[in-house]
Amino acid sequence: MIVIGLTGSIGMGKSTTAEMFAQEGIPVNDADQVVHDLYHGEAVDPIAEAFPNAVRDGVVDRQELSRQLSVAPEKFKLLESIVHPLVRKREAEFLDKHKSAGAALVVLDIPLLFETGGKKRVDFVVVVSCDPQVQRQRVLARPGMTEEKLSMILARQVPDAEKRARADFVIDTGAGLETARSSVREIIGKLKAGSRNGITHA
């Protein structure tokens, strides 16, 4: 089974691209969705202890958590120490399930793939990218997003140019949905052909 790591900076179109892989029948493990689930379950108690008032009605309040992190960004490491092991556990369960089912390819959708050493856990890296102006317009159109918040997020992410340089494949989402979909299909075709020939990427 070939494991594809899908990543990209905020606003680059990663979620849309992940959905395209899923529409082509490739199982996708969405790290953001896993975190969302954890914020309603296993992560609630440890986060409540580490971040007072960040849990309301038994669920992590993401806005309040984000506010606390903007005031004390050094606490990102504490949050990661709580969340990352739980995310990795879910990821391992996903991989075991689909390997047992005989899947040829799976996708791990990991926003901070390079930043968290995720490259070591995948066979190929696909980076989604677009023009910085398009990225900025997309992100600032989101509810509650500000220039300050965007700058804080980008400061924690490996620059897009570096991601592109370290990728095995790059999908340009700024050229329209159908162009991106064609790129997804091309990548799947190449990797399935390589798998049949016993080729995997170290």
Secondary structure, DSSP 8 states (H G I E B T S, - for coil): -EEEEEE--TTSSHHHHHHHHHHTT--EEEHHHHHHHHTTTTTHHHHHHHSTT-EETTEE-HHHHHHHHHH-GGGHHHHHHHHHHHHHHHHHHHHHHHHHTT-SEEEEE-TTTTTTTGGGG-SEEEEEE--HHHHHHHHHTSTT--HHHHHHHHHTS--HHHHHHH-SEEEEGGG-HHHHHHHHHHHHHHHHHHHHTT----
